[in-house]
């Protein structure tokens, strides 16, 4: 079945450094790739997304890149801050379930000051 | 707008008991979803609905039932609760015609003992 692999599972950086999280997906029909941030005890919050007709998208310190040929996409956070510390999930759309999503297992990002 | 609301926040069930997790959204979204999140894992789709009166199974539907009698509400029913259903449950919604972005509720933490 469809699958999304996410790496690394944990990531520790110093404040001001960049952080990169990578995901690969299996379903070539997936066309929507969101990234969610989840803080402790809360629901996932959409932070950025990209569609299959776009290679890169930026929003201030956050960017996402997509390589459809290789079926992988990445989240880039620049100038990290302690408040960026959270669990980040990538996801890919399931072709036969409306806009339902398959999620990666998550990356715990820790930013130390 | 309150967005997506879920009740209860926490619940402890005994094996074999039943309960309904409530989910309501006030954004007039036509798509709604139920996910479960186990420790250290991503979210897995249980059921989804593309509109009132229409529901379909996701990745892990066994042991659950849903109904969608109105656009706003999408309750999840657990019959004969089992320890394997101990998890955090998230409801989400999206308005596909305007974009696939999913918005999540705060979650219900369920323990079955």
Interface residues (C-beta under 8 A of the other chain):
Chain A: X1 X4 X6 X32 X34 X36 X42 X43 X44 X45 X46 X49 X89 X91 X93 X94 X97 X98 X99 X100 X101 X102 X103 X104 X105 X106
Chain B: X4 X31 X33 X35 X40 X41 X42 X43 X44 X45 X48 X50 X56 X58 X59 X90 X94 X96 X100 X101 X102 X103 X104 X105 X106 X107
